[in-house]
Amino acid sequence: MTTRGKHPLARFLAFATALVLTTASAACGNGGQDTETTSIDTDKVSASSAVSKSNVVIFTPSDGISISSHTPLNKWAKFVPAITKSLTDSGFQSKNIKVKTDGNLTKQSDDVQDYLVNQLSTASSDVNHHTTLIVAPAISGNKGNEQYGDYVTNPDDAPAYDTEKPSNATNTAANGDTGSKSSSSADKTTQAQNEDNKDKTDKNDEATASKRLAKTLKLAKKAGAHTIILANPLAGFTPDLFVSMSTPRQIGALQAQQLVSKLALEKTTKMHPKSVEVMIPVGEEEDSTTATTDAFAQEAFAGIWDVLQPYFKDGRAVSPSKKLTSTTTSKDWESVCFKATKTAEVKNELDARLTDSSKGSKPLHIDGILTMNDFVSSAVVDELTSLKYTGTAADINPEIEVSGIVGTLTGKHNLDKIAPPKPKDSKENGTEDETQSQSGSEGDMAWPIITGYGAYADMMPDVVNGKQWMTGMENIQKLSGDIAGATTTIEAGKNVTELSYVKTTTINGTKMDTIHEKPMAISAGNLKHLLIEPGYISLADAGL
């Protein structure tokens, strides 16, 4: 554990000791009354008066590495300004809102401790009781899953509203290269061992920092400050409020539900099934990120299969690659996983699923592709174009045209969506085998429904022109408004459970007051309202 010299640590220990003595003395002098509720009667202070003098300090991780516009909108750089704006709109003074970002949990725990020592230890009781610390722990749990954004609630930290997790957790690479080892395999093994040792050291440092941060926040609460934790909870610490972000299971389920809706699987019959592929990216084999990407993939598939399994089971949906069948269960999550750290790997995987080795044979018919994130969907769009698939989502939903989308984005009219027609190559009296074996017709090479997540700015033109049906992202506006409303309620001395959007959930065996908003499904029809009007992207970003 790193410290910042002897003086801050000494002051911190002195403050902690003084706080314990003060708390004990106050308890004796007041007949055991809780000092947090007696030092200031916030029930008698109006909300507007309370927030006008309240301090809010926001601690978040630094944004992940961004490469041009090929990066998710789910970034702290987008979320924090939304929170601060919602706070100021609620009456908090901008001068009383501070923001601090850190690259790792050790640095973050130092900064929170410094604030406790330098600010709360010297402030009056009234100031402390009108201070809220909003902390997003800078854990490394999202390492390897940055393609979805900076804030995804890890599978182990998902609140109880998430359905039961599969029991066959594994840290084995999902579907990595399994060919014979090359002459440099020993070097690779040594490198993997070195990375593993470094990873263990980092995890030990993070575990130490986590315990220190939890202890610091407990002391802050004893001093009278309020605490809100974002995205992932801290072991051993119960905040006044926990804000859960999207989970892998929800991200998978969101896209699966879109496929069910847009392919009209409820109306599909076994005689004319829809062809669907699920592509879940994972990390490199023997890479330090394997465990986290595998855990993400397993949970994501559980969410996908909760939605799609009934259609595969009764034959209304089929997989051209045969990776999904009527007997597939959530335990078979590895069957649809593939190594996807580079664009070329995505293209090769799609080729393997949609083409065979026969010379001159055309790619197979495909109705829908669930790509999990926009990094994968971008490569899928490019490769489908290379394979000579034609058309857009407008062919599956004839009511959508580029001109209509432009009209919607400029406020002229809304898009009308109808159920997609049957594939052009369907035979009303054909058999399932006949439907699957047909090739060479116009319908075989029709453009499929493609789903993704992350709302990459450079993918917005493909959403507009119908190459990608939908993407998804965190509901930043709603969450920031919820956080501001909850902070106002806390500062006014009221219980957050009075708010309709705050629920008590169980997380890792501990009950917490929790805010959670479902991720948004973004398509051409609502892109203007969800992304352009809030200012996340411009008309130019959307290709308009």
C-alpha positions in Angstrom: 0.0 0.0 0.0 1.3 3.4 -0.9 1.0 6.5 1.3 1.7 10.2 0.8 4.3 10.7 3.6 3.9 10.4 7.3 2.0 13.6 8.0 -1.3 12.7 6.1 -1.3 9.2 7.6 -0.7 10.6 11.1 -3.5 13.1 10.7 -5.8 10.4 9.4 -5.1 8.2 12.4 -5.5 11.1 14.7 -8.8 12.1 13.1 -10.0 8.5 13.3 -9.1 8.3 17.0 -10.7 11.6 17.8 -13.8 10.7 15.9 -14.2 7.5 18.0 -13.7 9.4 21.3 -16.1 12.1 20.2 -18.8 9.6 19.2 -18.4 7.7 22.4 -18.6 10.9 24.5 -21.7 12.2 22.6 -23.4 8.8 23.1 -22.9 9.0 26.8 -24.0 12.6 27.1 -27.1 12.1 25.1 -28.4 8.9 26.5 -27.1 6.8 23.6 -28.8 9.0 20.9 -27.4 8.8 17.4 -25.2 11.9 16.8 -25.9 11.8 13.1 -29.6 12.6 13.8 -29.1 15.0 16.7 -26.3 17.3 15.6 -28.6 19.0 13.1 -32.3 18.7 12.7 -32.4 18.5 8.9 -36.1 17.6 8.9 -36.7 21.2 9.7 -34.6 22.5 6.9 -36.2 22.8 3.5 -34.7 20.9 0.6 -33.8 24.1 -1.3 -32.1 25.6 1.7 -30.2 22.3 2.4 -28.9 21.8 -1.1 -27.8 25.4 -1.5 -25.2 25.0 1.2 -24.3 21.4 0.6 -21.0 20.0 -0.7 -20.8 17.2 -3.2 -17.5 15.5 -4.1 -17.5 13.0 -7.0 -14.7 10.4 -7.2 -14.6 8.4 -10.4 -12.1 6.3 -12.3 -10.2 8.0 -15.2 -11.7 7.2 -18.6 -10.4 4.2 -20.4 -8.2 4.7 -23.5 -10.3 6.2 -26.4 -9.3 5.7 -30.0 -10.9 8.4 -32.1 -14.7 8.1 -32.2 -14.5 4.3 -32.3 -15.3 4.1 -28.6 -18.5 3.8 -26.5 -20.5 6.8 -25.3 -20.6 4.9 -21.9 -17.7 7.0 -20.6 -17.2 8.7 -17.2 -16.4 11.8 -19.3 -20.1 11.8 -20.4 -21.6 10.7 -17.1 -20.0 13.0 -14.6 -21.0 16.3 -16.4 -24.5 14.9 -16.6 -24.5 14.4 -12.8 -23.1 17.8 -12.1 -25.7 19.4 -14.4 -28.5 17.6 -12.7 -27.2 18.6 -9.3 -27.0 22.3 -10.3 -30.5 22.1 -11.8 -31.6 20.8 -8.4 -30.2 23.8 -6.6 -26.7 22.7 -5.6 -24.1 25.4 -6.1 -21.6 24.7 -8.8 -18.8 26.0 -6.6 -19.7 23.4 -4.0 -19.4 20.4 -6.5 -15.9 18.9 -6.8 -14.8 16.2 -9.2 -11.7 14.0 -8.8 -10.6 11.2 -11.2 -8.0 8.5 -10.5 -6.4 5.8 -12.6 -6.6 3.0 -10.0 -8.1 2.1 -6.6 -4.9 2.8 -4.7 -4.7 6.4 -5.9 -8.4 6.8 -5.4 -8.3 5.6 -1.8 -5.5 8.1 -1.2 -7.6 10.9 -2.5 -10.7 10.0 -0.5 -8.6 9.7 2.6 -7.0 13.1 1.9 -10.4 14.7 1.6 -11.5 13.2 4.8 -8.4 14.4 6.6 -8.1 17.9 5.0 -11.8 18.8 4.8 -14.1 16.8 7.0 -11.7 16.7 10.0 -11.5 20.5 10.1 -15.1 21.3 9.2 -18.0 21.9 11.5 -20.6 19.3 12.2 -23.1 21.3 10.1 -20.8 21.2 7.1 -20.1 17.4 7.5 -23.9 16.7 7.7 -24.3 18.6 4.4 -21.5 16.8 2.5 -22.2 13.9 0.1 -19.4 11.7 -1.3 -20.2 10.1 -4.6 -17.7 7.3 -5.3 -17.3 5.0 -8.3 -14.6 2.5 -7.1 -11.7 2.5 -9.6 -11.6 -1.3 -9.7 -10.0 -3.3 -12.5 -13.0 -5.6 -12.8 -14.0 -4.2 -16.2 -10.5 -5.0 -17.7 -11.0 -6.7 -21.0 -14.6 -5.5 -21.4 -13.9 -1.9 -22.3 -15.7 -2.3 -25.6 -19.0 -2.0 -23.6 -17.9 1.2 -21.8 -16.4 2.3 -18.6 -19.2 1.4 -16.2 -20.7 -2.0 -16.2 -21.7 -3.6 -12.9 -19.7 -6.8 -12.6 -21.5 -10.1 -12.6 -20.6 -10.8 -9.0 -22.0 -7.5 -7.9 -25.3 -7.7 -9.7 -28.3 -6.8 -7.4 -30.9 -9.5 -6.7 -33.2 -8.2 -9.4 -30.9 -10.0 -11.9 -32.0 -13.6 -12.4 -30.1 -16.5 -11.0 -26.6 -16.9 -12.3 -25.4 -20.1 -13.9 -23.5 -22.3 -11.5 -20.8 -23.6 -13.9 -18.4 -20.6 -13.7 -15.1 -21.2 -15.3 -11.9 -19.3 -16.0 -11.1 -21.3 -19.1 -10.7 -19.4 -22.4 -14.0 -19.7 -24.3 -12.9 -20.6 -27.8 -9.3 -19.7 -28.3 -6.8 -21.1 -30.8 -6.2 -24.7 -29.9 -3.6 -25.6 -32.5 -0.2 -27.1 -31.9 2.2 -24.9 -30.0 4.9 -23.2 -32.0 8.6 -23.1 -31.2 8.0 -19.9 -29.2 5.5 -21.6 -26.9 8.0 -21.6 -24.0 8.5 -17.8 -24.4 4.7 -17.4 -24.5 4.3 -19.5 -21.4 7.0 -17.4 -19.5 5.2 -14.2 -20.6 1.9 -15.6 -19.5 3.4 -16.5 -16.1 4.9 -13.0 -15.7 1.6 -11.4 -16.6 -0.2 -13.7 -14.1 2.3 -12.8 -11.4 1.8 -9.1 -12.1 -2.0 -9.6 -12.2 -1.9 -11.3 -8.7 0.3 -8.4 -7.4 -2.2 -5.8 -8.8 -5.1 -7.7 -7.3 -3.4 -7.8 -3.9 -2.8 -4.1 -4.1 -6.4 -3.5 -5.2 -7.7 -5.6 -2.3 -5.7 -3.6 0.2 -6.8 -0.3 -1.4 -10.4 -1.5 -1.3 -10.3 -2.3 2.4 -8.7 1.1 3.1 -11.3 3.0 1.0 -14.1 1.1 2.8 -12.6 2.1 6.2 -12.2 5.7 5.1 -15.8 5.9 3.9 -17.0 4.4 7.2 -15.2 7.2 9.1 -16.7 9.7 6.7 -20.2 8.4 7.6 -19.4 8.6 11.3 -18.4 12.2 10.8 -21.8 12.9 9.4 -21.1 12.8 5.6 -23.4 10.9 3.3 -22.1 8.3 0.7 -23.3 7.1 -2.7 -21.5 4.3 -4.5 -21.7 4.0 -8.3 -21.4 0.9 -10.5 -19.7 -1.6 -8.2 -20.0 -1.9 -4.4 -17.2 -2.0 -1.9 -16.9 -5.1 0.2 -17.5 -4.5 3.8 -19.2 -1.1 3.3 -22.9 -0.2 3.1 -23.5 3.3 1.6 -26.5 5.4 1.9 -27.3 4.6 -1.7 -25.9 2.3 -4.4 -26.3 3.0 -8.1 -26.2 -0.1 -10.1 -25.3 0.1 -13.8 -26.1 -2.3 -16.6 -25.0 -5.9 -16.1 -23.7 -8.3 -18.8 -27.0 -10.3 -18.4 -29.0 -7.2 -19.2 -26.9 -6.2 -22.1 -27.4 -9.6 -23.7 -31.1 -9.8 -22.9 -31.6 -6.3 -24.4 -30.3 -7.3 -27.8 -32.0 -10.7 -27.8 -35.3 -9.0 -27.1 -34.7 -6.7 -30.1 -34.1 -9.6 -32.3 -37.3 -11.3 -31.1 -39.3 -8.1 -31.8 -37.8 -7.1 -35.1 -37.7 -10.6 -36.6 -41.2 -11.2 -35.3 -40.2 -14.6 -33.8 -43.5 -14.9 -32.0 -45.2 -15.1 -35.4 -42.6 -17.3 -37.0 -43.3 -20.9 -37.7 -41.0 -24.0 -37.7 -41.7 -24.3 -41.4 -40.1 -20.9 -42.0 -37.6 -20.4 -39.2 -35.4 -17.4 -38.8 -31.6 -17.8 -39.0 -29.8 -16.2 -36.0 -26.2 -16.1 -34.9 -24.9 -15.0 -31.5 -21.4 -13.7 -31.4 -19.9 -13.1 -27.9 -16.3 -11.7 -27.9 -13.7 -12.8 -25.3 -10.1 -12.0 -24.6 -6.8 -13.7 -25.7 -6.0 -17.2 -24.6 -3.8 -17.2 -21.5 -4.3 -13.5 -21.1 -4.7 -11.8 -17.7 -8.2 -10.6 -18.8 -9.5 -14.1 -19.5 -11.3 -14.5 -16.2 -13.2 -11.2 -16.5 -14.1 -11.6 -20.1 -15.2 -15.1 -19.6 -17.4 -14.1 -16.6 -18.9 -11.4 -18.7 -19.5 -13.7 -21.6 -21.1 -16.4 -19.4 -23.5 -13.9 -17.8 -24.3 -12.2 -21.2 -25.2 -15.6 -22.7 -27.5 -16.4 -19.8 -29.4 -13.2 -20.5 -29.5 -14.0 -24.2 -30.6 -17.5 -23.8 -33.4 -16.6 -21.3 -34.9 -14.8 -24.3 -34.0 -16.9 -27.3 -34.1 -20.5 -26.0 -37.9 -21.0 -26.5 -37.5 -20.1 -30.2 -34.6 -22.5 -30.8 -36.2 -25.2 -28.7 -39.3 -25.3 -30.9 -37.6 -24.7 -34.2 -38.7 -21.2 -34.9 -35.1 -20.0 -34.8 -32.0 -21.9 -36.1 -28.3 -21.2 -36.3 -26.6 -21.5 -39.7 -23.4 -22.4 -38.0 -25.1 -25.0 -35.8 -23.5 -23.5 -32.7 -27.0 -23.2 -31.2 -29.5 -26.0 -31.3 -32.7 -27.0 -29.7 -30.8 -28.7 -26.9 -28.5 -25.8 -26.1 -28.6 -24.7 -22.5 -27.0 -21.7 -20.6 -24.1 -24.0 -19.8 -23.1 -24.0 -23.4 -22.1 -20.4 -23.5 -18.7 -21.1 -24.8 -20.1 -22.5 -28.1 -20.8 -18.9 -29.3 -17.7 -17.2 -27.9 -14.7 -16.3 -30.0 -11.4 -14.4 -29.6 -12.1 -10.8 -30.6 -9.3 -8.4 -29.8 -8.8 -7.4 -33.4 -11.2 -6.6 -36.3 -9.7 -9.4 -38.4 -10.7 -12.0 -35.8 -14.3 -10.9 -36.0 -14.3 -11.1 -39.8 -12.8 -14.5 -39.8 -15.3 -15.8 -37.2 -18.2 -14.5 -39.3 -16.8 -16.1 -42.4 -16.4 -19.4 -40.7 -20.1 -19.3 -39.6 -21.7 -18.2 -42.8 -19.5 -19.9 -45.5 -18.3 -23.4 -46.1 -15.2 -24.8 -47.8 -17.0 -25.5 -51.1 -15.4 -23.5 -53.9 -17.7 -20.9 -55.3 -20.4 -21.5 -52.8 -22.4 -18.5 -51.6 -22.7 -17.5 -48.0 -25.7 -18.8 -46.0 -28.9 -16.9 -45.4 -28.9 -15.0 -42.1 -31.8 -13.0 -40.6 -30.2 -11.7 -37.4 -26.8 -11.3 -35.8 -26.4 -10.4 -32.1 -22.9 -9.0 -31.9 -22.8 -7.9 -28.2 -21.0 -4.6 -28.8 -20.3 -2.0 -31.5 -16.7 -3.0 -31.9 -17.9 -6.4 -33.2 -20.8 -5.0 -35.1 -18.5 -2.6 -37.0 -16.5 -5.5 -38.3 -19.6 -7.6 -39.0 -21.0 -4.7 -41.2 -17.8 -4.5 -43.1 -17.6 -8.3 -43.7 -21.2 -8.7 -44.7 -20.5 -6.0 -47.3 -17.4 -7.9 -48.5 -19.5 -11.1 -48.7 -21.9 -9.3 -51.0 -24.9 -9.2 -48.7 -27.2 -6.5 -50.0 -29.8 -4.1 -48.7 -30.4 -2.6 -45.3 -32.8 -2.9 -42.4 -35.3 -1.2 -44.7 -35.6 -4.5 -46.6 -36.7 -6.2 -43.4 -38.9 -3.3 -42.4 -40.0 -1.5 -45.6 -41.3 1.5 -43.7 -37.7 2.6 -42.9 -36.0 4.7 -45.6 -33.1 7.0 -45.2 -35.3 9.9 -46.2 -37.7 8.9 -43.5 -35.0 8.7 -40.9 -33.7 12.2 -41.9 -37.2 13.5 -41.5 -37.5 12.0 -38.0 -34.1 13.3 -36.9 -35.1 16.8 -38.1 -38.4 16.6 -36.3 -40.7 16.2 -39.4 -42.4 12.9 -38.5 -42.0 9.7 -36.7 -41.0 6.4 -38.2 -43.8 3.8 -38.5 -42.5 0.3 -38.0 -44.3 -2.9 -39.1 -43.5 -6.5 -38.6 -40.9 -7.8 -41.1 -42.1 -10.0 -43.9 -41.1 -13.6 -44.3 -37.8 -14.2 -46.1 -38.1 -13.8 -49.8 -37.0 -17.3 -50.4 -39.7 -18.9 -48.2 -41.9 -21.6 -49.7 -45.3 -21.7 -48.0 -45.5 -25.4 -48.5 -41.8 -26.2 -48.0 -40.2 -28.1 -45.3 -37.7 -26.9 -42.7 -34.8 -28.8 -44.4 -35.8 -27.3 -47.7 -35.8 -23.8 -46.2 -32.4 -24.3 -44.8 -30.8 -25.9 -47.8 -31.9 -23.2 -50.4 -29.0 -21.1 -51.7 -28.4 -18.7 -54.5 -31.7 -16.9 -54.3 -32.1 -13.2 -53.7 -33.3 -13.7 -50.2 -30.2 -15.7 -49.2 -28.0 -12.6 -49.4 -30.4 -10.1 -47.9 -29.0 -7.9 -45.2 -29.8 -9.1 -41.6 -30.8 -7.4 -38.4 -27.7 -6.5 -36.5 -27.6 -5.6 -32.8 -24.8 -4.1 -30.7 -24.1 -2.1 -27.6 -22.0 0.9 -26.6 -23.4 3.6 -29.0 -20.0 4.2 -30.7 -20.2 7.6 -32.4 -18.7 6.3 -35.6 -21.4 3.6 -35.9 -24.3 6.1 -35.8 -24.3 6.5 -39.6 -24.8 2.8 -39.9 -27.7 3.0 -37.5 -29.2 5.8 -39.6 -28.7 4.0 -42.9 -30.0 0.7 -41.6 -26.9 -1.3 -41.7 -27.0 -1.8 -37.9 -30.5 -2.1 -36.5 -29.8 -0.9 -33.0 -27.2 -0.2 -30.4 -27.5 0.4 -26.6 -26.1 2.4 -23.8 -26.6 3.4 -20.2 -29.5 5.8 -19.6 -27.2 8.6 -18.5 -29.8 11.3 -18.3 -32.2 9.3 -16.2 -29.5 8.0 -13.9 -28.0 11.5 -13.4 -31.4 12.9 -12.6 -32.1 10.0 -10.1 -28.7 10.6 -8.4 -29.4 14.4 -8.1 -32.9 13.7 -6.7 -31.6 11.2 -4.2 -28.8 13.5 -3.1 -31.3 16.3 -2.6 -33.5 13.9 -0.5 -30.5 12.8 1.6 -29.3 16.4 2.2 -32.9 17.4 3.3 -32.7 14.7 6.0 -35.3 12.4 4.4 -35.2 8.7 3.6 -34.3 7.8 0.0 -36.7 4.9 0.1 -39.5 7.6 -0.2 -38.4 8.0 -3.9 -40.2 5.7 -6.3 -37.0 4.8 -8.2 -35.1 3.6 -5.1 -35.5 0.0 -4.2 -34.0 -2.1 -1.5 -32.0 -4.9 -3.1 -29.6 -7.6 -1.8 -26.1 -7.4 -3.1 -23.5 -10.0 -2.0 -25.7 -10.8 1.0 -26.2 -7.2 2.1 -29.4 -5.2 1.7 -28.8 -1.8 0.1 -31.0 1.1 -1.1 -30.5 1.0 -4.8 -31.1 3.0 -8.0 -31.1 1.1 -11.3 -32.3 2.1 -14.7 -32.4 -0.4 -17.6 -30.1 0.3 -20.6 -31.5 2.0 -23.6 -32.1 0.4 -27.0 -31.2 3.0 -29.6 -32.4 2.8 -33.2 -33.0 5.3 -36.0 -36.4 6.0 -34.7 -35.4 7.3 -31.3 -31.8 8.4 -32.0 -32.7 12.1 -32.2 -34.5 12.0 -28.8 -31.9 9.8 -27.0 -28.6 11.0 -28.4 -28.8 14.2 -30.4 -31.1 16.3 -28.3 -29.1 15.6 -25.0 -25.9 16.5 -26.9 -24.1 13.2 -26.8 -23.7 13.3 -30.6 -24.3 15.8 -33.4 -26.2 15.5 -36.6 -22.8 15.3 -38.3 -21.9 12.3 -36.1 -25.0 10.6 -37.3 -23.9 11.2 -40.9 -26.5 13.9 -41.5 
